[in-house]
Amino acid sequence: MAFEELKEHTENIQDQANVYFKSHMAYYKLWGFKVAMKSTTLILKFTLVLLCFSMVLLFGSVAAGFALSNWFGSYTFGFLAVGGIYLLATILLLLIKDKIVEGPILEKFSEIFFND
């Protein structure tokens, strides 16, 4: 009789462990889906903003090139001046890229993954 009770309790424990495992698997699937969707939408938003900013920068650069060309009296010097401004901006960004890019991105993805 004791053996049958022990067998019953063992089967009950196995059933409960199976239910526990399945519920946790479902939870982590949903959690993974949520994190993947938040990350995907964040990247998509960033890409759209970057695309719009690139268009503004392109047309602004052409306008600045023509404006400086008028001021210098030469198209070559005007567009070289715009190129020089971008060269200086690129060098500046290379010097401070970790503070501007790496920190905020790491912070945002840490918030997505660990704060929920």
GICOR-V336483 format. One record per run of one state. SS is the DSSP state (alpha for helix, beta for strand, coil for the rest). FROM is the first residue (numbers start at 1). LEN is the number of residues. If there is no record, write none. Layout:
BEGIN
SS&FROM&LEN ; SS&FROM&LEN
END
This chain:
BEGIN
coil&1&1 ; alpha&2&71 ; coil&73&2 ; alpha&75&40 ; coil&115&2
END
